[in-house]
Amino acid sequence: MKFKNNPTILALDFDGVICDGLIEYFETAWRTYCQIWSPPSLIPPQDLASRFYRLRPVIEVGWEMPVLLQALMQEVPQEKIWLDWTGISQQIIQQEGLKAAEIGAKLDNIRDEWIATDLKGWLSLHRFYPGVIEKLQRVLASEVKLVIITTKEGRFVQQLLQEQNIEILTESIFGKECQRPKHQLLRELIATSTDNSIKIWFVEDRLKTLQSVENQPDLETVQLFFADWGYNTPAQHESIRSSQRIKLLSLSQFKDDFGAWL
């Protein structure tokens, strides 16, 4: 059923909105950490993964993941990491004589090699949030167009979804290979649409990404939703409660009809 307040295009982030990649993030980060810091054991300490998962929202760029593990191995208090992760991460790489770009390249190479040698194992470390696949199926069966805008490579998004019997056209997945910020991809969606009454709803779990869209005057018609089940924090949820533009969205709302979102 189509309601007048439904979107015409539903644009979704992937990791942190559709799919939970925390296990893969940790495993890739740990393999990278071992290459850089050569710990005495290749088996991570028992509580390291759970501490990493809790602090995942501080990560903005891939190179920071193994550096976060180094901070945790150095017993940097979690409170300090929450308060000043940028400062702590920069201090660690400067003290160790490392470069962010080189760490990032090492992490990408480790992930690429893993994918090339054990794609099935790599894909198996991704989990879908409860009820999300069913929601995608309902959207695909409706008049609403579904697109995915993500920093993950599009081919992996497609493979992960195909394993769940979700078939999305390649041209509806804007992945890492697009090499353009998400606000630009939303702009291009509007430009290529033949529907003058286009209404885009964009769901994202990174507040900075939503704020970058909010700062584009020509994207003022895009409705923005902050996915509270993703890689973000209660403090971030509170920070946008009075926002006129960014709506806090729960997983139960997401799974409901669009009328429950606003």
Secondary structure, DSSP 4 states (H G I P E B T S, - for coil): ---TTS-SEEEE-SBTTTEE-HHHHHHHHHHHHHHHH--S-SSPPTTHHHHHHHHGGG--STTHHHHHHHHHHTT--HHHHHHHHHHHHHHHHHHTT--HHHHHHHHHHHHHHHHHH-HHHHHTT-EEPTTHHHHHHHHHTSSSEEEEE-SS-HHHHHHHHHTTT----GGGEE-GGG-S-HHHHHHHHHHH---TT--EEEEES-HHHHHHHHT-GGGTTSEEEEETTSS--HHHHHHTTT-SSEEEE-HHHHHS-GGGT-
